[in-house]
Amino acid sequence: MSAVTEDGFLDGRLRICQPERGFRAGLDAVMLAAAVPAGAGDTALELGAGVGTASLCLAARTGCKVTGIEIEPALVELANGNAARNGMAGQVTFRAGDALSGDWGQFANVFCNPPFHDERGQRSPDAGRARALQDGGALSQWVRSGLECVVSYGNFTIILRADRLDEVMAALPEKGAVILPLLPRAGGTAKRVIVQWRAGCTTPHRILAGFALHQDDNRYTAEADAILRDAGALKVIV
């Protein structure tokens, strides 16, 4: 593994060590964690946890107990170190394993930021970054694996590239999902979407008005700032 950097998230409330080279956590992880509708005492599972950024953001906001699954042993070691560094070793734990092929149990909330780039374009020469970014045709399998771990009336939440939305929706049941486009700025075109599905829900799928991340001057909107700096929630299913 390359050298490691320590980076601040949630306005420095969390200190996260992650590889200097390769895939690095950023805005997607924080927005995903903000969208998970967990509460104190709930259980949550992250598939493909990386160094644990999203899991730790969720736990810091809600007080819930989180289990993270990550295929790279070196990242699991970093993730558990990050949990300890932020005083959450007993609350957030990470295990080595293939998120797509394990029996991980049942959880009130399951979430993931899976590889969502297809095989078009140049593949990263960094093996870890390539694994984290390119799904190899398995995006729908991430959805199915997540759904298998959701308890009755629990929630599955995923963030992905907007142009891969059809694949995710095809893998979900026919009802119960809400789609939230993340817009670069008001009136823009979404590059990312968050999809949240509730087990047992019979409401038809819905698309919400987009959530704008930036103002015209490229500063974050007040709503985005409340999430990225103040650990606020991003309400999808209400």
C-alpha positions as CSV (number, residue, x, y, z in Angstrom):
1,M,0.0,0.0,0.0
2,S,1.1,3.6,-0.7
3,A,1.7,6.2,2.0
4,V,-1.3,7.1,4.1
5,T,-2.7,10.6,4.7
6,E,-4.9,11.7,7.6
7,D,-7.9,13.8,6.4
8,G,-10.7,15.6,8.1
9,F,-14.4,15.0,7.6
10,L,-17.5,16.6,9.1
11,D,-15.5,19.8,9.6
12,G,-12.7,17.9,11.3
13,R,-14.9,16.0,13.7
14,L,-13.6,12.8,12.1
15,R,-10.0,12.1,11.3
16,I,-9.7,9.4,8.6
17,C,-6.5,7.7,7.5
18,Q,-6.6,6.6,3.8
19,P,-4.1,5.7,1.1
20,E,-2.4,8.7,-0.5
21,R,-2.8,7.0,-3.9
22,G,-5.7,5.0,-5.3
23,F,-9.3,5.5,-4.4
24,R,-9.9,8.1,-1.8
25,A,-13.2,8.9,0.0
26,G,-14.8,12.2,-0.4
27,L,-18.2,13.9,-0.9
28,D,-20.0,10.7,-2.0
29,A,-19.3,8.9,1.2
30,V,-20.5,11.8,3.4
31,M,-23.7,12.3,1.4
32,L,-24.5,8.6,1.4
33,A,-24.0,8.4,5.2
34,A,-26.3,11.5,5.6
35,A,-29.1,9.7,3.7
36,V,-29.2,6.6,5.7
37,P,-32.3,6.9,8.0
38,A,-30.8,5.2,11.1
39,G,-31.3,6.2,14.7
40,A,-29.6,5.5,18.0
41,G,-29.8,1.8,18.7
42,D,-30.3,0.7,15.1
43,T,-28.0,-1.6,13.3
44,A,-26.4,-0.8,9.9
45,L,-24.3,-2.6,7.4
46,E,-22.0,-1.1,4.8
47,L,-21.0,-3.2,1.8
48,G,-17.6,-2.2,0.4
49,A,-16.6,0.0,3.3
50,G,-13.1,1.0,2.2
51,V,-11.4,2.8,5.0
52,G,-14.7,3.3,6.8
53,T,-15.5,6.9,6.0
54,A,-19.3,6.5,5.4
55,S,-19.8,4.1,8.3
56,L,-18.0,6.4,10.7
57,C,-19.9,9.5,9.4
58,L,-23.2,7.6,10.0
59,A,-22.2,6.4,13.4
60,A,-21.1,9.9,14.4
61,R,-24.4,11.4,13.3
62,T,-26.8,8.8,14.7
63,G,-25.2,6.7,17.4
64,C,-26.2,3.5,15.6
65,K,-24.0,0.4,15.5
66,V,-22.3,-0.2,12.1
67,T,-20.7,-3.2,10.6
68,G,-18.6,-2.7,7.5
69,I,-17.5,-5.3,4.9
70,E,-14.4,-4.7,2.8
71,I,-12.6,-7.1,0.5
72,E,-9.1,-5.5,0.9
73,P,-7.5,-6.6,4.2
74,A,-5.2,-3.5,4.3
75,L,-8.2,-1.2,4.1
76,V,-10.0,-3.2,6.8
77,E,-7.0,-2.6,9.0
78,L,-7.1,1.1,8.3
79,A,-10.9,1.2,8.8
80,N,-10.7,-0.4,12.2
81,G,-7.8,2.0,13.1
82,N,-10.0,4.9,12.0
83,A,-12.8,3.6,14.3
84,A,-10.4,3.5,17.2
85,R,-8.9,6.9,16.4
86,N,-12.4,8.5,16.5
87,G,-13.5,6.8,19.7
88,M,-15.9,4.4,18.0
89,A,-14.1,1.0,18.2
90,G,-17.0,-0.6,20.1
91,Q,-19.6,1.0,17.9
92,V,-18.2,0.5,14.4
93,T,-16.4,-2.6,13.3
94,F,-15.0,-3.7,10.0
95,R,-14.5,-7.3,8.6
96,A,-12.6,-8.6,5.6
97,G,-14.8,-10.3,3.0
98,D,-16.4,-10.1,-0.4
99,A,-19.5,-8.0,0.0
100,L,-21.2,-9.9,-2.9
101,S,-20.7,-13.4,-1.6
102,G,-21.2,-13.5,2.1
103,D,-24.0,-14.1,4.5
104,W,-23.7,-11.0,6.6
105,G,-26.9,-11.2,8.6
106,Q,-29.9,-8.9,8.8
107,F,-29.8,-5.2,9.5
108,A,-32.2,-2.3,9.8
109,N,-30.2,-0.3,7.3
110,V,-27.9,-1.5,4.5
111,F,-25.9,1.0,2.4
112,C,-23.2,1.1,-0.2
113,N,-21.1,3.3,-2.4
114,P,-20.3,0.5,-4.9
115,P,-18.0,0.6,-8.0
116,F,-20.3,2.2,-10.5
117,H,-18.1,2.9,-13.6
118,D,-18.5,0.5,-16.4
119,E,-15.7,-0.8,-18.6
120,R,-15.7,2.0,-21.0
121,G,-12.8,4.4,-20.8
122,Q,-9.3,3.9,-19.4
123,R,-8.8,1.6,-16.4
124,S,-6.8,3.0,-13.5
125,P,-3.3,1.4,-13.3
126,D,-3.7,1.3,-9.5
127,A,-5.3,-2.0,-8.8
128,G,-7.1,-0.8,-5.6
129,R,-8.5,2.3,-7.4
130,A,-9.7,0.2,-10.3
131,R,-11.4,-2.3,-8.0
132,A,-13.1,0.6,-6.1
133,L,-14.3,2.3,-9.3
134,Q,-15.1,-0.2,-12.0
135,D,-17.9,-2.7,-11.3
136,G,-17.1,-5.3,-14.0
137,G,-20.8,-5.7,-14.7
138,A,-21.7,-6.4,-11.1
139,L,-23.7,-3.3,-10.2
140,S,-27.0,-5.1,-10.0
141,Q,-25.4,-7.8,-7.9
142,W,-24.5,-5.1,-5.3
143,V,-28.1,-4.2,-5.1
144,R,-29.3,-7.8,-4.7
145,S,-26.7,-8.5,-2.0
146,G,-27.8,-5.4,-0.1
147,L,-31.5,-6.4,-0.3
148,E,-30.8,-9.8,1.1
149,C,-29.4,-8.2,4.3
150,V,-32.4,-5.8,5.0
151,V,-34.9,-6.7,7.7
152,S,-38.6,-6.3,7.2
153,Y,-39.4,-2.6,6.9
154,G,-35.7,-1.8,6.9
155,N,-33.9,0.4,4.3
156,F,-31.4,-0.1,1.5
157,T,-29.5,3.1,0.4
158,I,-27.1,3.4,-2.5
159,I,-25.3,6.2,-4.2
160,L,-24.2,5.9,-7.8
161,R,-23.5,7.6,-11.1
162,A,-26.7,9.0,-12.6
163,D,-26.4,7.3,-15.9
164,R,-26.4,3.8,-14.2
165,L,-29.7,4.4,-12.5
166,D,-31.7,2.1,-14.8
167,E,-29.5,-0.9,-13.8
168,V,-30.2,-0.3,-10.1
169,M,-33.9,0.2,-10.6
170,A,-34.2,-3.0,-12.6
171,A,-32.6,-4.9,-9.7
172,L,-35.0,-3.5,-7.1
173,P,-38.6,-4.7,-6.4
174,E,-41.3,-2.9,-8.3
175,K,-42.3,-0.5,-5.5
176,G,-40.8,1.2,-2.5
177,A,-37.9,3.3,-3.9
178,V,-37.2,7.0,-3.8
179,I,-34.7,8.6,-6.1
180,L,-32.9,11.8,-5.1
181,P,-30.7,13.5,-7.8
182,L,-27.6,15.3,-6.5
183,L,-27.2,18.4,-8.7
184,P,-23.9,20.3,-9.1
185,R,-26.0,23.4,-8.7
186,A,-29.6,24.4,-9.0
187,G,-30.9,23.8,-12.5
188,G,-28.0,21.5,-13.4
189,T,-27.9,17.9,-14.5
190,A,-27.4,15.3,-11.9
191,K,-24.1,13.4,-12.0
192,R,-24.9,11.3,-8.9
193,V,-28.2,10.0,-7.5
194,I,-29.1,8.4,-4.2
195,V,-31.7,5.6,-4.3
196,Q,-33.4,4.5,-1.1
197,W,-35.7,1.5,-0.9
198,R,-37.8,0.4,2.1
199,A,-38.7,-3.2,2.6
200,G,-42.4,-3.8,2.7
201,C,-43.3,-0.4,1.2
202,T,-46.1,-0.6,-1.4
203,T,-45.8,3.1,-2.6
204,P,-44.8,3.4,-6.3
205,H,-41.3,4.6,-7.0
206,R,-40.8,8.4,-6.7
207,I,-38.3,10.9,-8.0
208,L,-37.7,13.9,-5.7
209,A,-36.6,17.4,-6.7
210,G,-32.9,17.6,-7.0
211,F,-30.6,18.5,-4.1
212,A,-28.2,21.3,-5.1
213,L,-24.6,21.0,-3.8
214,H,-23.1,24.3,-5.0
215,Q,-24.1,27.9,-5.4
216,D,-23.3,29.8,-8.6
217,D,-20.1,31.0,-7.0
218,N,-19.1,27.3,-6.4
219,R,-19.4,27.6,-2.6
220,Y,-21.5,24.8,-1.0
221,T,-25.2,25.6,-0.5
222,A,-26.3,26.1,3.0
223,E,-28.1,22.7,2.8
224,A,-25.0,20.9,1.7
225,D,-22.9,22.7,4.3
226,A,-25.2,21.5,7.0
227,I,-24.4,17.9,5.9
228,L,-20.7,18.2,5.0
229,R,-19.7,20.4,8.0
230,D,-22.4,19.9,10.6
231,A,-23.2,16.2,10.2
232,G,-26.8,16.9,9.2
233,A,-29.2,14.4,7.8
234,L,-30.3,14.2,4.2
235,K,-33.9,13.1,4.2
236,V,-34.9,10.9,1.3
237,I,-37.8,8.8,2.6
238,V,-39.9,10.9,4.8
